[in-house]
Amino acid sequence: MITSDDTEVGKLLLAFRRETGAKQASVAEQLGISQAHYSRIETGAQQPSFHLHARIMRLLEDVRFQYSFDRWRLTVRMSPTLVSLIRGRGNEVELIEFSKGFRALGGSYALVEPGDRLDGVLGEDADDHFQRLRQVGAFNGEVLLVENTWRSSTSHGEAYYQAVSTAIPDDQGGTALHSHHRLIKQHVYEDTIREVGDFRILMR
């Protein structure tokens, strides 16, 4: 959480505008004040009221998460390995990003787009895991780290994976799951399920 006393808030606002390229008028509008009022706060000539200070901190915090999440998305999108970013949307699971590695597998991985529903797309095993993630509260941030073993169909046939997923703040005030997957052999998939199960909560 961003914290600041009144003497620092102007510096934070100036740094924010430099990072985002926002004009004073735009930030002032978001805060519900005039540009002149905003300018006096940014230069330190006037201190914000308690309530305005709180609004400023909320704005900076929201933007910090938004820009951080945009970087997560970019990293996932460009990764040559198997990485995914998903979130719960009501009773559905929504794709945020698939990596280049996943898209190279072909089939559904190459066809779905950000914002598309994943339920019923990757196969019954994936749907079962989505349901478990929902049940344990992973899509709400109630569980921090989950490991699972699962399978799906690709254009090259059946694929088997081990994955670790972590809950991160998304750009909409909710939670997304950032997951790293690795391809495994069928016998490893079967041995893992037999010995430790196919779904484990690693950290709450």
C-alpha positions in Angstrom: 0.0 0.0 0.0 1.3 3.5 -0.8 1.6 5.8 2.2 2.5 9.4 2.3 2.4 12.5 4.5 1.2 15.8 3.1 4.8 17.0 2.3 5.4 14.0 -0.1 2.0 13.9 -1.9 3.0 16.6 -4.5 6.2 14.7 -5.4 4.2 11.4 -5.7 1.7 13.1 -8.0 4.5 14.6 -10.2 6.2 11.2 -10.4 2.9 9.6 -11.3 2.4 12.1 -14.2 5.9 11.6 -15.5 5.5 7.8 -15.5 2.0 7.8 -17.1 2.3 10.9 -19.3 -1.0 12.2 -17.8 -1.8 15.9 -17.9 -2.6 17.9 -14.8 -6.2 18.5 -16.0 -6.7 14.7 -16.5 -5.5 13.8 -13.0 -7.5 16.7 -11.5 -10.6 15.4 -13.2 -10.1 11.9 -11.8 -9.7 13.5 -8.3 -12.8 15.7 -8.7 -10.9 19.0 -8.3 -10.0 21.9 -10.5 -6.7 22.0 -12.4 -5.6 25.1 -10.4 -6.3 23.3 -7.1 -4.4 20.3 -8.4 -1.4 22.4 -9.5 -1.1 24.0 -6.0 -1.0 20.5 -4.4 1.5 19.1 -6.9 3.9 22.1 -6.3 3.4 22.0 -2.5 1.8 25.4 -2.3 -1.3 23.8 -0.8 -1.9 20.7 1.2 -4.8 18.4 0.4 -7.7 17.9 2.8 -7.8 14.6 4.6 -10.5 13.2 2.2 -8.6 14.5 -0.9 -5.4 12.9 0.4 -7.2 9.6 0.7 -8.5 9.9 -2.9 -5.0 10.7 -4.1 -3.6 7.6 -2.4 -6.4 5.4 -3.8 -5.7 6.7 -7.3 -1.9 6.1 -7.0 -2.5 2.6 -5.6 -5.0 1.6 -8.3 -2.6 2.8 -11.0 0.3 1.0 -9.4 -1.6 -2.3 -9.5 -2.8 -1.6 -13.1 0.7 -0.9 -14.4 2.2 -3.8 -12.5 -0.5 -6.2 -13.9 0.1 -4.9 -17.4 3.7 -6.1 -17.0 2.6 -9.5 -15.8 0.4 -9.8 -18.9 3.2 -8.8 -21.2 5.6 -11.3 -19.6 3.1 -14.1 -20.0 2.3 -13.2 -23.6 5.9 -13.2 -24.7 7.1 -16.2 -22.8 8.4 -19.2 -24.9 7.5 -21.5 -22.0 4.1 -22.7 -20.9 2.6 -19.9 -18.8 -1.1 -18.8 -18.4 -2.9 -15.9 -16.7 -6.6 -16.5 -15.9 -9.3 -15.3 -13.6 -12.7 -16.3 -12.3 -15.6 -14.4 -13.8 -18.8 -15.4 -12.0 -19.2 -19.1 -12.6 -16.8 -19.0 -15.6 -13.1 -18.9 -16.1 -11.7 -16.2 -18.4 -8.4 -16.2 -20.3 -6.3 -13.1 -19.6 -3.2 -14.4 -21.5 -1.6 -17.5 -22.9 2.1 -17.6 -23.6 3.8 -18.1 -27.0 4.7 -21.5 -25.6 1.1 -22.5 -25.1 -0.1 -21.1 -28.4 2.6 -23.1 -30.2 0.8 -26.3 -29.0 -1.9 -25.4 -31.4 -5.6 -26.5 -31.1 -7.6 -24.5 -28.6 -4.5 -22.8 -27.3 -4.0 -21.0 -30.6 -7.6 -20.1 -31.1 -8.8 -18.5 -27.8 -8.3 -14.8 -27.3 -7.9 -12.7 -24.1 -11.4 -12.3 -22.5 -12.7 -15.7 -23.9 -14.2 -18.2 -21.7 -12.0 -21.3 -21.0 -14.7 -23.6 -19.5 -15.4 -26.4 -21.9 -12.5 -25.4 -24.2 -9.5 -27.3 -22.8 -11.2 -30.5 -21.9 -12.9 -32.2 -19.0 -9.8 -32.5 -16.8 -9.1 -28.7 -17.1 -12.8 -28.0 -16.2 -12.4 -30.2 -13.1 -9.4 -28.2 -12.0 -11.1 -24.9 -12.6 -13.9 -26.1 -10.4 -11.5 -27.1 -7.6 -9.7 -23.7 -7.9 -13.1 -22.0 -7.4 -14.0 -24.3 -4.5 -10.8 -23.6 -2.5 -11.1 -19.8 -3.1 -8.1 -19.4 -5.4 -9.9 -17.0 -7.7 -10.7 -14.9 -4.6 -7.2 -14.8 -3.2 -8.1 -17.1 -0.3 -5.4 -19.5 -1.4 -1.9 -18.2 -2.4 -0.2 -21.2 -4.1 -1.6 -24.4 -5.7 0.0 -27.3 -7.5 -1.9 -29.5 -9.9 -1.4 -32.2 -12.5 -3.7 -32.2 -15.4 -4.1 -33.1 -19.1 -5.6 -31.6 -22.3 -5.9 -32.3 -26.0 -3.7 -30.4 -28.4 -3.2 -30.6 -32.2 -0.4 -33.0 -31.5 -2.5 -35.3 -29.3 -3.0 -35.6 -25.5 -0.7 -33.5 -23.4 0.1 -33.9 -19.7 1.2 -31.1 -17.3 2.4 -30.3 -13.9 1.6 -26.7 -12.9 2.1 -24.3 -10.0 -0.3 -21.3 -9.8 -0.1 -18.3 -7.6 -2.8 -15.7 -6.9 -1.9 -12.1 -7.8 -3.9 -8.8 -7.8 -5.4 -8.1 -11.2 -6.2 -4.8 -12.9 -9.9 -4.9 -11.9 -9.6 -5.0 -8.1 -9.8 -8.8 -8.0 -7.5 -11.8 -8.3 -5.8 -13.6 -11.2 -4.0 -16.9 -11.3 -0.5 -16.8 -12.8 0.5 -20.4 -13.6 3.7 -22.1 -14.8 3.2 -25.5 -16.5 5.6 -28.1 -17.7 5.0 -30.9 -20.0 5.4 -34.4 -18.5 5.1 -38.0 -19.8 1.9 -39.9 -19.3 3.5 -42.3 -16.9 4.7 -39.4 -14.7 1.2 -38.0 -14.8 -0.2 -41.3 -13.7 2.5 -41.9 -11.0 2.0 -38.4 -9.6 -1.8 -38.8 -9.3 -1.4 -42.2 -7.6 1.3 -41.1 -5.2 0.4 -37.5 -4.2 -2.9 -36.7 -6.0 -3.6 -34.3 -8.8 -4.4 -31.2 -6.7 -2.6 -29.8 -3.7 -2.8 -26.5 -1.8 0.8 -25.4 -1.1 0.2 -22.2 0.7 -2.8 -20.3 2.1 
